[in-house]
Amino acid sequence: NPYQDLLTDTVGGSVLLLTLNRSDARNALRNNTLRELAAALAQAEQDSAVRVVVITGGPKVFAAGADIKEMAQLDAIGALTDPRPQYWKAIASFSKPLIAAVNGYALGGGCELMMHADIAIAGAGARFGQPEINLGTMPGAGGTQRLIRTVGKPLAMKMVLSGEMLDAAGALAAGLIAEVTADEQTIERALALATTIAAKSPLAVRMAKEALLKSFEMGLDAGLNLERKSFSLLAASADRQEGIAAFLDKRQPVFAGN
Ligand code: HXC
């Protein structure tokens, strides 16, 4: 394992499981943690065997946010020139599916990390919050922008301005997470979902992810245009011929990735 703050496992040959491994600091995301996450994803991006990545934390804490002790050292210019935004950007630009398996607390940067994932699965005991306001500051890794786009204004305002946490049922109702499981089954369920997605055509998966995410940035007309072009381009892929042929032959498709 080349990492200090992360454990890596390959599951079933096509799913990479990344586990935050700094439980003594409640998986606080120090710069090194984000640097390692970005590096692990950059490697997964290059590795065609990796189809889906699952990120998880510990049983009681997914991640307790930015490392407050590290952040305390930063003045304004330090924060401006900090490498963190570049690591977050690298995580956000990962082109393969990223699934978060969340147990326990996902707070501040931990909740923001979860929102960088494409799908979040959480245990029934999970708690979500943006408590930065309690420290006299505010979210700095997408917690205002991604949260409001995901759960809408009333709840995003309540969470960011009050620091109050949401439980798993509330997060599910708000659309912040996709599923709630029993706490002991969160990782298993996330890996099963990852395995399902890993068996699909990686080209179709990548283009669908891109089109879905671009909806946050594009107007409807431009978004529909991107969707149509991606859909058309996929008609040139061998996997699309295979998928349609398999359906017509009443057999399971085998996607080669081209
Ligand atoms: C650095 C942290 C930390 C954090 C916990 N620790 N969270 N260190 N950064 N975000 C450290 C504690 O200082 C303590 O270290 C050890 O982890 C155990 O913490 P406890 O509080 O005793 O653990 P527990 O009772 O299990 O409670 C877990 C918790 C709580 C509910 C997650 O730790 C918590 O509320 N943490 C802070 C959450 C938060 O405010 N996050 C937002 C971060 S701000 P020692 O050395 O005493 O053992 C952010 C961006 C802005 O994300 C930052 C601007 C400054």
Boltz pocket constraint, residues with backbone or C-beta under 6 A from the ligand:
constraints:
  - pocket:
      binder: B
      contacts: [[A, 23], [A, 24], [A, 25], [A, 26], [A, 28], [A, 29], [A, 61], [A, 64], [A, 65], [A, 66], [A, 67], [A, 68], [A, 69], [A, 71], [A, 72], [A, 105], [A, 107], [A, 108], [A, 109], [A, 110], [A, 131], [A, 132], [A, 135], [A, 137], [A, 138], [A, 139], [A, 140]]
      max_distance: 6.0
